[in-house]
Amino acid sequence: MLQVFYTPEAKERLAEIAKSDPKSAKIIFDHIARIPETFRSDHLLKGTRFQGLRRNRIGRYRAIYRVFEKESRIHVITIDLRRSVYR
């Protein structure tokens, strides 16, 4: 089973979301907990900033992450609103 790790940026963003919208933070946390089981269905990203990473759509939020299957890890890079995350 893959383990999920959060970068400092992802932890900070989740904490900010939890302060302003605890319900959304809970939903995001629950979705991210299921990524090890569902990551193959998430889209691979293109472009220069996130090339080779995957995204998980969580309502109006996106979780951007990288999968390291050999190490059995998933690193959540960032979590943000869709309109902000790709900038």
DSSP file (Angstrom, degrees, kcal/mol; ACC not computed):
  #  RESIDUE AA STRUCTURE BP1 BP2  ACC     N-H-->O    O-->H-N    N-H-->O    O-->H-N    TCO  KAPPA ALPHA  PHI   PSI    X-CA   Y-CA   Z-CA
    1    1 A M              0   0    0      0, 0.0     2,-0.2     0, 0.0    36,-0.1   0.000 360.0 360.0 360.0 137.1    0.0    0.0    0.0
    2    2 A L        -     0   0    0     34,-0.1     2,-0.3    71,-0.1    71,-0.2  -0.538 360.0-139.3 -77.9 141.2    1.2    3.5   -0.9
    3    3 A Q  E     -a   73   0A   0     69,-2.3    71,-2.5    -2,-0.2     2,-0.5  -0.799  12.4-132.1-100.4 145.2    1.7    6.0    1.9
    4    4 A V  E     -a   74   0A   0     -2,-0.3     2,-0.4    69,-0.2    71,-0.2  -0.844  23.5-177.0-101.0 129.5    0.8    9.6    1.5
    5    5 A F  E     -a   75   0A   0     69,-3.3    71,-3.3    -2,-0.5     2,-0.4  -0.944  14.5-142.9-122.6 146.5    3.2   12.4    2.4
    6    6 A Y  E     -a   76   0A   0     -2,-0.4    71,-0.2    69,-0.2    69,-0.0  -0.901  11.3-133.1-110.8 135.9    2.5   16.1    2.3
    7    7 A T     >  -     0   0    0     69,-2.3     4,-2.4    -2,-0.4     5,-0.2  -0.404  35.2-104.7 -72.4 162.2    5.1   18.8    1.4
    8    8 A P  H  > S+     0   0    0      0, 0.0     4,-2.4     0, 0.0     5,-0.2   0.884 123.7  54.0 -56.2 -37.4    5.3   21.8    3.7
    9    9 A E  H  > S+     0   0    0      2,-0.2     4,-2.5     1,-0.2    70,-0.2   0.922 108.6  47.8 -63.1 -43.6    3.4   23.8    1.1
   10   10 A A  H  > S+     0   0    0     67,-0.4     4,-2.4    66,-0.3    -1,-0.2   0.902 112.0  49.7 -65.4 -40.7    0.6   21.3    0.9
   11   11 A K  H  X S+     0   0    0     -4,-2.4     4,-2.2     2,-0.2    -1,-0.2   0.919 111.7  49.2 -61.9 -43.2    0.3   21.2    4.7
   12   12 A E  H  X S+     0   0    0     -4,-2.4     4,-2.3    -5,-0.2    -2,-0.2   0.922 111.7  47.9 -63.3 -45.0    0.2   24.9    4.9
   13   13 A R  H  X S+     0   0    0     -4,-2.5     4,-2.5     1,-0.2    -1,-0.2   0.911 111.3  50.3 -63.7 -42.4   -2.5   25.2    2.2
   14   14 A L  H  X S+     0   0    0     -4,-2.4     4,-2.4     1,-0.2    -1,-0.2   0.888 110.3  50.6 -63.8 -38.1   -4.6   22.5    3.9
   15   15 A A  H  X S+     0   0    0     -4,-2.2     4,-1.8     2,-0.2    -1,-0.2   0.901 110.5  49.4 -64.9 -40.8   -4.3   24.3    7.2
   16   16 A E  H  X S+     0   0    0     -4,-2.3     4,-1.8     2,-0.2     5,-0.2   0.913 112.1  47.7 -63.6 -42.7   -5.4   27.6    5.6
   17   17 A I  H  X S+     0   0    0     -4,-2.5     4,-3.4     1,-0.2     8,-0.3   0.908 108.8  55.0 -64.6 -40.9   -8.4   25.9    4.0
   18   18 A A  H  < S+     0   0    0     -4,-2.4    -1,-0.2     1,-0.2    -2,-0.2   0.855 107.4  50.7 -61.8 -35.7   -9.3   24.3    7.4
   19   19 A K  H  < S+     0   0    0     -4,-1.8    -1,-0.2     2,-0.2    -2,-0.2   0.913 121.6  31.0 -67.7 -42.4   -9.4   27.7    9.0
   20   20 A S  H  < S+     0   0    0     -4,-1.8    -2,-0.2     1,-0.2    -1,-0.2   0.782 139.0  14.1 -89.8 -27.4  -11.6   29.3    6.4
   21   21 A D     X  +     0   0    0     -4,-3.4     4,-2.0    -5,-0.2     3,-0.4  -0.573  60.7 175.8-150.3  78.0  -13.7   26.2    5.4
   22   22 A P  H  > S+     0   0    0      0, 0.0     4,-2.0     0, 0.0     5,-0.2   0.821  82.0  57.6 -57.6 -33.9  -13.4   23.2    7.7
   23   23 A K  H  > S+     0   0    0      1,-0.2     4,-1.9     2,-0.2     5,-0.1   0.933 108.5  45.0 -64.2 -45.3  -16.0   21.2    5.8
   24   24 A S  H  > S+     0   0    0     -3,-0.4     4,-2.8     1,-0.2    -1,-0.2   0.883 109.8  56.1 -64.8 -38.3  -14.0   21.5    2.6
   25   25 A A  H  X S+     0   0    0     -4,-2.0     4,-2.7    -8,-0.3    -1,-0.2   0.898 107.1  49.4 -61.3 -40.7  -10.8   20.6    4.4
   26   26 A K  H  X S+     0   0    0     -4,-2.0     4,-2.4     2,-0.2    -1,-0.2   0.912 111.5  48.5 -64.5 -42.6  -12.3   17.4    5.7
   27   27 A I  H  X S+     0   0    0     -4,-1.9     4,-2.3     2,-0.2    -2,-0.2   0.922 112.5  48.7 -62.8 -44.5  -13.5   16.5    2.2
   28   28 A I  H  X S+     0   0    0     -4,-2.8     4,-2.6     1,-0.2     5,-0.2   0.937 111.2  49.6 -60.8 -47.9  -10.0   17.2    0.8
   29   29 A F  H  X S+     0   0    0     -4,-2.7     4,-1.9     1,-0.2    -1,-0.2   0.903 111.5  49.1 -59.7 -42.5   -8.3   15.1    3.4
   30   30 A D  H  X S+     0   0    0     -4,-2.4     4,-0.9     2,-0.2    -1,-0.2   0.894 111.3  49.5 -64.5 -40.8  -10.7   12.2    2.8
   31   31 A H  H >< S+     0   0    0     -4,-2.3     3,-0.8     1,-0.2     4,-0.5   0.922 110.4  49.9 -63.8 -44.2  -10.1   12.4   -1.0
   32   32 A I  H >< S+     0   0    0     -4,-2.6     3,-1.1     1,-0.3    -1,-0.2   0.859 103.7  59.6 -64.8 -34.9   -6.4   12.4   -0.5
   33   33 A A  H 3< S+     0   0    0     -4,-1.9    -1,-0.3     1,-0.2    -2,-0.2   0.782 106.2  49.5 -63.3 -25.8   -6.5    9.4    1.8
   34   34 A R  T XX S+     0   0    0     -4,-0.9     3,-1.4    -3,-0.8     4,-1.2   0.516  82.6  94.9 -90.6  -5.8   -8.1    7.5   -1.1
   35   35 A I  H X> S+     0   0    0     -3,-1.1     4,-2.1    -4,-0.5     3,-0.6   0.871  75.1  62.6 -56.0 -40.6   -5.5    8.4   -3.7
   36   36 A P  H 34 S+     0   0    0      0, 0.0    -1,-0.3     0, 0.0   -34,-0.1   0.809 110.9  40.4 -56.5 -26.7   -3.4    5.3   -3.1
   37   37 A E  H <4 S+     0   0    0     -3,-1.4    -2,-0.2    -4,-0.1     3,-0.1   0.704 128.1  29.2 -90.4 -22.0   -6.4    3.2   -4.3
   38   38 A T  H X< S+     0   0    0     -4,-1.2     3,-2.0    -3,-0.6     4,-0.5   0.375  79.4 110.0-122.1   3.3   -7.5    5.5   -7.2
   39   39 A F  G >< S+     0   0    0     -4,-2.1     3,-1.2     1,-0.3    16,-0.1   0.770  71.0  66.8 -60.8 -26.9   -4.3    7.3   -8.5
   40   40 A R  G 3  S+     0   0    0      1,-0.3    -1,-0.3    -5,-0.2    -2,-0.1   0.750  99.6  51.9 -66.3 -21.7   -4.3    5.4  -11.8
   41   41 A S  G <  S+     0   0    0     -3,-2.0    -1,-0.3     2,-0.1    -2,-0.2   0.571  89.9  98.2 -90.2  -8.8   -7.5    7.1  -12.8
   42   42 A D  S <  S-     0   0    0     -3,-1.2    14,-0.1    -4,-0.5     2,-0.1  -0.515  83.0-101.8 -79.2 148.9   -6.2   10.6  -12.1
   43   43 A H  E     -B   55   0A   0     12,-0.6    12,-1.6    -2,-0.2     2,-0.4  -0.414  23.3-128.3 -73.9 140.0   -4.9   12.7  -15.0
   44   44 A L  E     -B   54   0A   0     10,-0.2    10,-0.2    -2,-0.1     2,-0.2  -0.710  32.4-126.6 -79.9 138.2   -1.3   13.1  -15.7
   45   45 A L        -     0   0    0      8,-3.4     7,-1.9    -2,-0.4     2,-0.2  -0.574  20.4-159.2 -91.0 151.8   -0.5   16.8  -16.1
   46   46 A K        +     0   0    0     -2,-0.2     4,-0.4     5,-0.2     3,-0.1  -0.612  45.8  67.8-114.8 177.8    1.3   18.5  -19.0
   47   47 A G  S    S-     0   0    0     -2,-0.2     4,-0.5     1,-0.1    -2,-0.0  -0.305  89.5 -73.2  97.1 175.8    3.0   21.8  -19.3
   48   48 A T  S    S+     0   0    0      2,-0.2     3,-0.3     1,-0.1    -1,-0.1   0.887 119.4  49.4 -81.3 -39.7    6.2   23.0  -17.7
   49   49 A R  S    S+     0   0    0      1,-0.2    -1,-0.1    37,-0.1    -2,-0.1   0.909 127.6  16.8 -70.9 -43.1    5.3   23.5  -14.1
   50   50 A F  S >  S+     0   0    0     -4,-0.4     3,-2.3    36,-0.1    -5,-0.4   0.091  80.4 155.2-120.3  22.6    3.6   20.2  -13.3
   51   51 A Q  T 3  S+     0   0    0     -4,-0.5    -5,-0.2    -3,-0.3     3,-0.1  -0.280  73.6  13.5 -57.2 129.9    4.7   17.9  -16.1
   52   52 A G  T 3  S+     0   0    0     -7,-1.9    -1,-0.3     1,-0.3     2,-0.2   0.340 103.1 111.8  86.5  -6.4    4.6   14.3  -15.0
   53   53 A L    <   -     0   0    0     -3,-2.3    -8,-3.4    -8,-0.1    -1,-0.3  -0.496  60.5-129.5 -91.5 167.4    2.6   15.0  -11.9
   54   54 A R  E     -BC  44  65A   0     11,-3.1    11,-2.7   -10,-0.2     2,-0.4  -0.785  12.3-146.9-113.3 160.2   -1.0   13.9  -11.3
   55   55 A R  E     -BC  43  64A   0    -12,-1.6   -12,-0.6    -2,-0.3     2,-0.5  -0.980   1.8-155.4-128.8 143.7   -4.0   15.8  -10.2
   56   56 A N  E     - C   0  63A   0      7,-2.5     7,-2.3    -2,-0.4     2,-0.5  -0.977  18.7-138.2-115.9 123.9   -7.0   14.8   -8.1
   57   57 A R  E     + C   0  62A   0     -2,-0.5     2,-0.4     5,-0.2     5,-0.2  -0.715  24.3 175.2 -86.0 122.6  -10.1   16.9   -8.6
   58   58 A I  E >   - C   0  61A   0      3,-2.7     3,-2.3    -2,-0.5     2,-0.3  -0.760  60.1 -75.4-128.8  82.5  -11.9   17.6   -5.3
   59   59 A G  T 3  S-     0   0    0     -2,-0.4    -1,-0.2     1,-0.3   -35,-0.0  -0.469 113.6 -12.6  61.8-124.2  -14.8   19.9   -6.1
   60   60 A R  T 3  S+     0   0    0     -2,-0.3    22,-2.8    -3,-0.1    -1,-0.3   0.486 128.2  81.0 -86.1  -2.4  -13.3   23.4   -6.8
   61   61 A Y  E <   -CD  58  81A   0     -3,-2.3    -3,-2.7    20,-0.3     2,-0.4  -0.651  63.2-153.8-100.8 158.9  -10.0   22.3   -5.4
   62   62 A R  E     -CD  57  80A   0     18,-2.8    18,-2.0    -2,-0.2     2,-0.5  -0.998   3.7-154.3-130.7 136.5   -7.1   20.4   -7.0
   63   63 A A  E     -CD  56  79A   0     -7,-2.3    -7,-2.5    -2,-0.4     2,-0.5  -0.958  12.8-158.3-106.9 123.5   -4.5   18.2   -5.2
   64   64 A I  E     +CD  55  78A   0     14,-2.7    13,-2.6    -2,-0.5    14,-1.4  -0.884  24.6 160.7-103.4 129.5   -1.3   18.0   -7.2
   65   65 A Y  E     -CD  54  76A   0    -11,-2.7   -11,-3.1    -2,-0.5     2,-0.4  -0.952  34.2-133.8-148.6 164.0    0.9   15.0   -6.4
   66   66 A R  E     - D   0  75A   0      9,-2.3     9,-2.7    -2,-0.3     2,-0.5  -0.960  19.2-142.2-121.6 139.4    3.7   12.7   -7.5
   67   67 A V  E     - D   0  74A   0     -2,-0.4     2,-0.5     7,-0.2     7,-0.2  -0.884  13.0-174.2-104.9 129.2    3.6    8.9   -7.3
   68   68 A F  E  >> + D   0  73A   0      5,-3.2     5,-2.4    -2,-0.5     4,-0.6  -0.821   9.5 175.3-117.7  86.3    6.7    6.9   -6.4
   69   69 A E  T >45S+     0   0    0     -2,-0.5     3,-0.9     1,-0.2    -1,-0.1   0.882  75.7  54.9 -64.7 -39.9    5.5    3.3   -6.9
   70   70 A K  T 345S+     0   0    0      1,-0.3    -1,-0.2    -3,-0.1    -2,-0.0   0.860 115.7  39.2 -62.7 -34.7    8.9    1.7   -6.2
   71   71 A E  T 345S-     0   0    0     -3,-0.3    -1,-0.3     2,-0.1    -2,-0.2   0.432 110.0-124.1 -92.2  -0.7    9.2    3.5   -2.9
   72   72 A S  T <<5 +     0   0    0     -3,-0.9   -69,-2.3    -4,-0.6     2,-0.3   0.909  67.5 129.0  57.0  46.6    5.5    3.0   -2.1
   73   73 A R  E   < -aD   3  68A   0     -5,-2.4    -5,-3.2   -71,-0.2     2,-0.4  -0.951  46.3-164.1-133.0 150.7    5.0    6.8   -1.7
   74   74 A I  E     -aD   4  67A   0    -71,-2.5   -69,-3.3    -2,-0.3     2,-0.6  -0.996  13.9-158.0-127.4 127.3    2.7    9.5   -2.8
   75   75 A H  E     -aD   5  66A   0     -9,-2.7    -9,-2.3    -2,-0.4     2,-0.7  -0.926   8.6-147.4-108.5 116.1    3.9   13.1   -2.3
   76   76 A V  E     -aD   6  65A   0    -71,-3.3   -69,-2.3    -2,-0.6   -66,-0.3  -0.740  16.1-174.7 -80.9 116.3    1.2   15.7   -2.3
   77   77 A I  E     -     0   0A   0    -13,-2.6   -67,-0.4    -2,-0.7     2,-0.3   0.931  57.9 -19.5 -81.1 -50.1    2.9   18.8   -3.7
   78   78 A T  E     - D   0  64A   0    -14,-1.4   -14,-2.7   -69,-0.1     2,-0.4  -0.985  46.6-150.7-156.4 161.4    0.1   21.4   -3.3
   79   79 A I  E     + D   0  63A   0     -2,-0.3     2,-0.3   -16,-0.2   -16,-0.2  -0.995  36.8 135.8-135.9 128.6   -3.6   21.9   -2.8
   80   80 A D  E     - D   0  62A   0    -18,-2.0   -18,-2.8    -2,-0.4     2,-0.1  -0.976  56.3 -68.0-161.7 171.7   -5.4   24.9   -4.1
   81   81 A L  E >>  - D   0  61A   0     -2,-0.3     4,-2.5   -20,-0.2     3,-1.2  -0.376  49.6-115.7 -63.7 148.2   -8.4   26.2   -5.9
   82   82 A R  H 3> S+     0   0    0    -22,-2.8     4,-0.8     1,-0.3    -1,-0.1   0.898 114.9  54.3 -54.8 -43.7   -8.6   25.2   -9.6
   83   83 A R  H 34 S+     0   0    0    -23,-0.3    -1,-0.3     1,-0.2   -22,-0.1   0.713 118.6  34.7 -67.1 -18.6   -8.2   28.8  -10.7
   84   84 A S  H X4 S+     0   0    0     -3,-1.2     3,-1.2     2,-0.1    -2,-0.2   0.741 101.8  70.6-103.8 -29.5   -5.1   29.3   -8.7
   85   85 A V  H 3< S+     0   0    0     -4,-2.5    -2,-0.1     1,-0.3    -3,-0.1   0.813  97.4  49.0 -67.3 -32.8   -3.2   26.0   -8.8
   86   86 A Y  T 3<        0   0    0     -4,-0.8    -1,-0.3     1,-0.2   -37,-0.1   0.462 360.0 360.0 -89.3  -0.5   -2.1   26.0  -12.4
   87   87 A R    <         0   0    0     -3,-1.2    -1,-0.2   -38,-0.0    -2,-0.1   0.472 360.0 360.0 -77.8 360.0   -0.7   29.6  -12.4
